[in-house]
Amino acid sequence: MEGTLFGFNEEQIADFMSTYGVAAFILFMLFIIGEIAFKSKAGKTGTAILFFVLAFGMVGFIAKSVIQKMWGI
């Protein structure tokens, strides 16, 4: 059990956190974007623009996950 945490090695922990940990942060960021839209009274168009522009950076992470699933990596 040397070099493990709760029976998981470093590679397993890193894989789990890079998938589910980052996904949790993405959901939290979407919540923050929604709060920004609500507090600024952006309206429907402004809210859509906020979500599109601020959430566009998350598309790469999601696309990477989809491509890995499709290719079986």
DSSP file (Angstrom, degrees, kcal/mol; ACC not computed):
  #  RESIDUE AA STRUCTURE BP1 BP2  ACC     N-H-->O    O-->H-N    N-H-->O    O-->H-N    TCO  KAPPA ALPHA  PHI   PSI    X-CA   Y-CA   Z-CA
    1    1 A M    >         0   0    0      0, 0.0     3,-1.2     0, 0.0     2,-0.3   0.000 360.0 360.0 360.0  13.9    0.0    0.0    0.0
    2    2 A E  T 3   +     0   0    0      1,-0.2     3,-0.1     3,-0.0     0, 0.0  -0.515 360.0  13.1 -70.0 131.4    3.0    2.3   -0.3
    3    3 A G  T 3  S+     0   0    0      1,-0.3     7,-0.4    -2,-0.3     2,-0.3   0.734 102.8 116.1  77.9  23.2    2.3    5.3   -2.4
    4    4 A T    <   -     0   0    0     -3,-1.2     2,-0.5     5,-0.1    -1,-0.3  -0.844  53.3-148.9-122.1 161.4   -1.5    4.9   -2.5
    5    5 A L  B >  S-A    8   0A   0      3,-2.5     3,-1.6    -2,-0.3    -3,-0.0  -0.960  86.0 -20.8-129.6 112.4   -4.4    7.0   -1.2
    6    6 A F  T 3  S-     0   0    0     -2,-0.5     3,-0.1     1,-0.3    -1,-0.1   0.812 127.7 -53.7  56.7  32.6   -7.4    5.0   -0.1
    7    7 A G  T 3  S+     0   0    0      1,-0.3     2,-0.4    -6,-0.2    -1,-0.3   0.486 115.8 112.7  85.2   3.0   -6.2    2.1   -2.3
    8    8 A F  B <   -A    5   0A   0     -3,-1.6    -3,-2.5     2,-0.0    -1,-0.3  -0.875  59.0-136.1-109.0 141.0   -5.8    4.2   -5.5
    9    9 A N     >  -     0   0    0     -2,-0.4     4,-2.1    -5,-0.2     5,-0.2  -0.349  33.2 -96.2 -87.3 176.2   -2.5    5.0   -7.1
   10   10 A E  H  > S+     0   0    0     -7,-0.4     4,-2.5     1,-0.2     5,-0.2   0.862 121.8  53.8 -62.2 -38.3   -1.5    8.5   -8.4
   11   11 A E  H  > S+     0   0    0      1,-0.2     4,-2.3     2,-0.2    -1,-0.2   0.909 109.2  47.9 -64.4 -42.4   -2.5    7.7  -12.0
   12   12 A Q  H  > S+     0   0    0      2,-0.2     4,-2.2     1,-0.2    -1,-0.2   0.898 113.2  47.9 -66.2 -40.3   -6.0    6.6  -11.0
   13   13 A I  H  X S+     0   0    0     -4,-2.1     4,-2.7     2,-0.2     5,-0.2   0.921 112.5  48.7 -66.1 -43.8   -6.5    9.7   -8.8
   14   14 A A  H  X S+     0   0    0     -4,-2.5     4,-2.4     1,-0.2    -2,-0.2   0.897 111.8  49.4 -63.8 -40.5   -5.3   12.0  -11.6
   15   15 A D  H  X S+     0   0    0     -4,-2.3     4,-1.1    -5,-0.2     5,-0.2   0.920 112.9  47.2 -64.5 -43.7   -7.5   10.4  -14.2
   16   16 A F  H  X>S+     0   0    0     -4,-2.2     4,-2.7     1,-0.2     5,-0.9   0.935 115.5  44.2 -63.0 -47.4  -10.6   10.7  -11.9
   17   17 A M  I  <>S+     0   0    0     -4,-2.7     5,-1.3     1,-0.2     4,-0.3   0.849 109.4  55.4 -70.7 -33.4   -9.9   14.3  -11.0
   18   18 A S  I  <5S+     0   0    0     -4,-2.4    -1,-0.2    -5,-0.2    -2,-0.2   0.750 120.5  32.5 -71.6 -20.1   -9.1   15.3  -14.6
   19   19 A T  I  X5S+     0   0    0     -4,-1.1     4,-1.4    -3,-0.4    -2,-0.2   0.886 134.2  21.1 -95.3 -62.5  -12.4   14.0  -15.7
   20   20 A Y  I  X5S+     0   0    0     -4,-2.7     4,-2.0    -5,-0.2    -3,-0.2   0.823 122.6  54.2 -82.9 -32.0  -14.9   14.4  -12.9
   21   21 A G  I  ><S+     0   0    0     -5,-0.9     4,-1.8    -4,-0.3    -3,-0.2   0.933 112.7  43.1 -66.5 -45.5  -13.1   17.2  -11.0
   22   22 A V  H  ><S+     0   0    0     -5,-1.3     4,-2.2     1,-0.2    -2,-0.2   0.875 111.7  55.3 -68.3 -36.4  -12.9   19.4  -14.0
   23   23 A A  H  X S+     0   0    0     -4,-1.4     4,-2.2     2,-0.2    -1,-0.2   0.889 106.7  51.1 -62.5 -38.3  -16.5   18.6  -14.9
   24   24 A A  H  X S+     0   0    0     -4,-2.0     4,-2.1     1,-0.2    -1,-0.2   0.903 109.7  49.7 -65.1 -40.4  -17.6   19.7  -11.5
   25   25 A F  H  X S+     0   0    0     -4,-1.8     4,-2.5     2,-0.2    -2,-0.2   0.867 107.9  54.4 -66.0 -35.2  -15.7   23.0  -12.0
   26   26 A I  H  X S+     0   0    0     -4,-2.2     4,-2.2     2,-0.2    -2,-0.2   0.931 108.6  48.1 -63.2 -45.2  -17.4   23.4  -15.4
   27   27 A L  H  X S+     0   0    0     -4,-2.2     4,-1.9     1,-0.2    -2,-0.2   0.902 111.7  50.3 -61.6 -39.9  -20.8   23.1  -13.8
   28   28 A F  H  X S+     0   0    0     -4,-2.1     4,-2.2     1,-0.2    -2,-0.2   0.900 109.1  51.2 -64.5 -40.4  -19.8   25.6  -11.1
   29   29 A M  H  X S+     0   0    0     -4,-2.5     4,-2.5     2,-0.2    -2,-0.2   0.874 107.4  53.2 -65.5 -36.3  -18.6   28.0  -13.8
   30   30 A L  H  X S+     0   0    0     -4,-2.2     4,-2.2     2,-0.2    -1,-0.2   0.894 108.2  51.1 -63.9 -38.7  -22.0   27.7  -15.6
   31   31 A F  H  X S+     0   0    0     -4,-1.9     4,-2.2     2,-0.2    -2,-0.2   0.916 109.9  49.6 -61.6 -43.2  -23.7   28.5  -12.3
   32   32 A I  H  X S+     0   0    0     -4,-2.2     4,-2.5     2,-0.2    -2,-0.2   0.905 109.1  51.6 -63.9 -41.7  -21.5   31.6  -11.9
   33   33 A I  H  X S+     0   0    0     -4,-2.5     4,-2.3     1,-0.2    -1,-0.2   0.908 109.6  50.6 -61.6 -41.4  -22.3   32.7  -15.5
   34   34 A G  H  X S+     0   0    0     -4,-2.2     4,-2.3     2,-0.2    -1,-0.2   0.895 109.6  50.2 -62.5 -40.4  -26.0   32.4  -14.7
   35   35 A E  H  X S+     0   0    0     -4,-2.2     4,-3.0     2,-0.2     5,-0.3   0.903 109.4  51.3 -63.9 -41.5  -25.5   34.5  -11.6
   36   36 A I  H  X S+     0   0    0     -4,-2.5     4,-1.9     1,-0.2    -2,-0.2   0.925 111.5  47.7 -61.2 -44.3  -23.7   37.2  -13.6
   37   37 A A  H  <>S+     0   0    0     -4,-2.3     5,-2.1     2,-0.2     4,-0.4   0.901 114.7  46.1 -64.0 -40.8  -26.5   37.2  -16.1
   38   38 A F  H ><5S+     0   0    0     -4,-2.3     3,-1.0     1,-0.2    -2,-0.2   0.936 114.2  45.8 -68.5 -46.8  -29.2   37.4  -13.4
   39   39 A K  H 3<5S+     0   0    0     -4,-3.0    -1,-0.2     1,-0.3    -2,-0.2   0.792 114.4  48.0 -70.5 -27.2  -27.5   40.1  -11.3
   40   40 A S  T 3<5S-     0   0    0     -4,-1.9    -1,-0.3    -5,-0.3    -2,-0.2   0.481 104.6-130.1 -89.8  -1.3  -26.7   42.3  -14.4
   41   41 A K  T < 5 +     0   0    0     -3,-1.0    -3,-0.2    -4,-0.4    -4,-0.1   0.945  43.2 168.8  52.1  53.7  -30.3   41.9  -15.7
   42   42 A A     >< -     0   0    0     -5,-2.1     4,-0.9     1,-0.2     3,-0.1   0.694  29.1-141.5 -73.6 -21.0  -28.9   41.0  -19.0
   43   43 A G  H  >  -     0   0    0     -6,-0.3     4,-2.1     3,-0.2     5,-0.2  -0.234  40.0 -58.3  81.1-179.0  -32.2   39.8  -20.6
   44   44 A K  H  > S+     0   0    0      2,-0.2     4,-2.2     1,-0.2    -1,-0.2   0.932 136.7  43.1 -68.6 -46.0  -32.6   36.8  -22.9
   45   45 A T  H  > S+     0   0    0      2,-0.2     4,-2.4     1,-0.2    -1,-0.2   0.926 115.9  48.3 -67.2 -44.1  -30.2   37.9  -25.6
   46   46 A G  H  X S+     0   0    0     -4,-0.9     4,-2.6     1,-0.2    -1,-0.2   0.886 111.4  50.4 -63.2 -39.3  -27.5   39.1  -23.1
   47   47 A T  H  X S+     0   0    0     -4,-2.1     4,-2.7     2,-0.2     5,-0.2   0.914 110.3  49.8 -64.8 -42.6  -27.8   35.9  -21.2
   48   48 A A  H  X S+     0   0    0     -4,-2.2     4,-2.5     1,-0.2    -2,-0.2   0.911 112.2  47.9 -62.3 -41.7  -27.4   33.9  -24.3
   49   49 A I  H  X S+     0   0    0     -4,-2.4     4,-2.9     2,-0.2     5,-0.4   0.918 111.3  50.8 -65.8 -42.8  -24.3   35.9  -25.3
   50   50 A L  H  X S+     0   0    0     -4,-2.6     4,-2.5     1,-0.2     5,-0.5   0.941 113.1  45.1 -59.2 -48.0  -22.8   35.5  -21.8
   51   51 A F  H  X S+     0   0    0     -4,-2.7     4,-1.6     1,-0.2    -2,-0.2   0.910 115.8  47.3 -64.2 -40.9  -23.3   31.8  -21.9
   52   52 A F  H  X S+     0   0    0     -4,-2.5     4,-0.6    -5,-0.2    -2,-0.2   0.955 119.5  36.9 -65.5 -49.5  -21.9   31.5  -25.4
   53   53 A V  H  < S+     0   0    0     -4,-2.9     3,-0.4     1,-0.2     4,-0.4   0.942 123.4  39.3 -71.7 -48.4  -18.8   33.7  -24.9
   54   54 A L  H  < S+     0   0    0     -4,-2.5     3,-0.4    -5,-0.4    -1,-0.2   0.801 120.2  44.7 -76.2 -27.6  -17.9   32.7  -21.4
   55   55 A A  H >X S+     0   0    0     -4,-1.6     3,-1.3    -5,-0.5     4,-0.5   0.501  87.5  90.8 -92.4  -3.7  -18.7   29.0  -21.8
   56   56 A F  T >< S+     0   0    0     -4,-0.6     3,-1.1    -3,-0.4     4,-0.5   0.824  79.3  61.5 -63.1 -30.6  -17.0   28.6  -25.2
   57   57 A G  T 3> S+     0   0    0     -4,-0.4     4,-0.5    -3,-0.4     3,-0.4   0.731  96.4  60.4 -67.1 -21.4  -13.7   27.7  -23.5
   58   58 A M  H <> S+     0   0    0     -3,-1.3     4,-2.1     1,-0.2    -1,-0.2   0.678  85.0  78.6 -78.4 -17.3  -15.3   24.7  -22.0
   59   59 A V  H <X S+     0   0    0     -3,-1.1     4,-3.1    -4,-0.5     5,-0.2   0.866  87.9  57.0 -61.4 -37.2  -16.1   23.2  -25.4
   60   60 A G  H  > S+     0   0    0     -4,-0.5     4,-2.2    -3,-0.4    -1,-0.2   0.909 107.7  46.4 -61.7 -43.3  -12.6   22.0  -25.9
   61   61 A F  H  X S+     0   0    0     -4,-0.5     4,-1.9     2,-0.2    -1,-0.2   0.916 115.2  46.2 -65.8 -42.3  -12.6   19.9  -22.7
   62   62 A I  H  X S+     0   0    0     -4,-2.1     4,-2.3     1,-0.2    -2,-0.2   0.912 112.3  50.8 -67.1 -41.6  -16.0   18.5  -23.6
   63   63 A A  H  X S+     0   0    0     -4,-3.1     4,-2.8     1,-0.2     5,-0.2   0.890 107.6  54.3 -62.9 -38.9  -14.9   17.8  -27.2
   64   64 A K  H  X S+     0   0    0     -4,-2.2     4,-2.3    -5,-0.2    -1,-0.2   0.917 109.4  47.5 -60.6 -43.4  -11.8   16.0  -25.9
   65   65 A S  H  X S+     0   0    0     -4,-1.9     4,-2.0     2,-0.2    -2,-0.2   0.908 112.7  48.4 -64.8 -41.8  -13.9   13.7  -23.8
   66   66 A V  H  X S+     0   0    0     -4,-2.3     4,-2.5     2,-0.2    -2,-0.2   0.922 111.8  49.2 -65.1 -43.8  -16.3   13.0  -26.6
   67   67 A I  H  X S+     0   0    0     -4,-2.8     4,-2.5     1,-0.2     6,-0.2   0.901 109.7  52.0 -63.2 -41.0  -13.4   12.2  -29.0
   68   68 A Q  H  X>S+     0   0    0     -4,-2.3     5,-2.2    -5,-0.2     4,-0.9   0.901 111.2  47.3 -62.5 -40.1  -11.7    9.9  -26.5
   69   69 A K  H  <5S+     0   0    0     -4,-2.0     3,-0.2     3,-0.2    -2,-0.2   0.911 113.0  48.7 -66.6 -41.6  -15.0    8.0  -26.1
   70   70 A M  H  <5S+     0   0    0     -4,-2.5    -2,-0.2     1,-0.2    -1,-0.2   0.896 117.3  40.4 -66.2 -39.9  -15.5    7.7  -29.8
   71   71 A W  H  <5S-     0   0    0     -4,-2.5    -1,-0.2    -5,-0.2    -2,-0.2   0.547 109.1-122.1 -86.8  -7.9  -12.0    6.5  -30.5
   72   72 A G  T  <5       0   0    0     -4,-0.9    -3,-0.2    -3,-0.2    -4,-0.1   0.819 360.0 360.0  72.6  31.4  -11.9    4.3  -27.4
   73   73 A I      <       0   0    0     -5,-2.2    -4,-0.2    -6,-0.2    -5,-0.1   0.448 360.0 360.0 -85.1 360.0   -8.9    5.9  -25.9
